[in-house]
Each structure stands twice: as C-alpha cells, then as structure tokens.
C-alpha cells in the first residue's frame, strides 16, 4: 500500500537530483561525450553523465522549476557531480581521479561557469565527506517539508531513521568545523549555521511512529493531505531570496477593498441621478456647455479630416523615402 504521508518521495532534493539527471541527445555535446566514453571504457553510464552534465552547464541559470539562486546552483551542481561520479565508482582515491577531474574542469571553463562560481572549487571528494556534505545540502532544501509532514502525520520508522541521521551528521559537522574549516563540508556548514539555529534543528523530530498509514488519525485540520504547507523559499540558504509581492490572498483582499467603495459610489450616484432633480441639472449643464451629440459629431468629422490629410502627407513622404533607400546598390 502506498504511503501518502511518507515525505521521502516528494523531497525537494530528490526532485532536484532527478531534474539534473535529465538530458536529451544533442549534436553539440555528442562528440565530447563520445570522447570521454572512449577514455573510460567499462563505465557505460559515463556517457549519460557527460550528456547530463554538459546540458546542466549549458542551461545554467535556466534550470526549470528549480527555485535556487545562481550562487547556490553552484553548490548543488558540485554536489550532483560528486554524487553521480561516486555512483559510477569514481572517488577522490580512484586511479583516474585526476583525469576525470580535468575533463570536468575543462567543461566548466568551456561554459564559463568558473566565472559565476568563484566561491567554490569543483572537485571530487571522498565518499564519507561527501555523504556529510550532501546531508547538509538536503537538510537545507527539505527541512520545511519534513517538519510539516512529521508534525501533522508522524513518521514511519524509516523516516525517523532518516531524521535521526540528519541530527547525527549536523552534530558531528558542527563539532568538526568549529575545530577546523579545512573539511570540504565546512563550506556548506557555514551556510547552515548562518540560516538555521540549534533550536530549529531540535524541532525536526518525529513525535509519533506508525507502521501503516491506516493508523494515522487525522484531526479536523489534517484531513486534506494536499493542504498548503509552509514554504522555506526565501529563507533557506539554497533558495532564492524572497521577492516583494503580494500573495494571492493579499491581492484578493486588496481588490475587494477597492471595488466595494467604488460600487457603493456608483449606486449612490445612480439613485441621485434617477430620483432627484440632479438629472435635470446635469442635462442643463451639458446643454450650456454645448456638449451635445450633433456638435460633437461635427467636431469629430473635421478633426478626422485633419488627421486624414496629415496621414496622407506623411505616407507620401514615407513612400518617397522608402523608394530612395530601398533601391540603393550594395
């Protein structure tokens, strides 16, 4: 039975990695990727990695449905590169580590990403250090959604283990990076500590555990699984800064607040015009000012004649200029 209360399949980090994995065949990238395939025989999926990487570099700043800033795209691109190479059994200890790193650096310079990502160093790191770095990246992107689901619906044991691992890594990295900042995950830690507090981390917890979704007893405020949930966009270190702008609710309230007085004013004016001497006063005023249909019509006709003559003169001159310009020999 599918668990609709399980947060793991809908995590932002999972969707982002899946998005970065996508690519379409391109003649612009095929020669380079065939070259890398020939250099690393026995790694069949390295061609797919190459195509996806070059596609992500080409469309950098235009990643669709990914609301993270350019600066943080750099961080996540580096994380994705390490993740996929580790899955291909490459690591910082691999005998061809330097060769694959040089090729990636070449691609990054080709698309001028090195000019945009000056604050980080694209490099392969060892598997254990990367696991800690990725956990911090994922925590930054996913904390709001995890907290929302854990508070409202509880957790499976697997979800509890997932959250407990975040706490464990957070504590270990905090200790390591307070002692020294030479570890590769300390750059990520700096973002975390600047945007999250220990109190917020402590709130990320499972209060109840369930074995089957049928065990969950929903309250009146929990009946709809699709209810709007708090968004971390604008406050998490990997999200775009929140931009000014009214929410749909605020916009609707503003429209109503504007329209109601206007409708009331129109109704009052109609009543005054229809059932009081105001109608005759208005008519008398219009006649006095000679704003009547016949005079207006005459004025419009004379004005239209003036415009037509002006346009005819302009068109004649434009045609003359076009004739003089259009047939000049090159």
Secondary structure, 3 states (H helix, E strand, C coil): CCCCCCCHHHCHHHHHHHHHHCCCCCHHHHHHHHHHHHHCCCCCCHHHHHHHHHHHHHCCCCCCCCCCCHHHHHHHHHHHHHHHHHHCCCCCCCCCHHHHHHHHHHHHHHCCHHHHCCCCCCCCCCHHHHHHHHHHHHHHHHHHHHHHHHHHHCECHHHHHHHHHHHHHHHHHHHHHHHCCCCCCHHHHHHHHHHCCHHHHHHCCCCCECCCHHHCCCCCCCCCCCCCCCCCCCCCCCCCCCCCCCCHHHHHHHHHHHHHHHHHHHHHHHHHHHHCCHHHHHHHHHHHCCCCHHHHHHHHHHHHHHHHHHHHHHHHHHHHHHHHHHCCCC
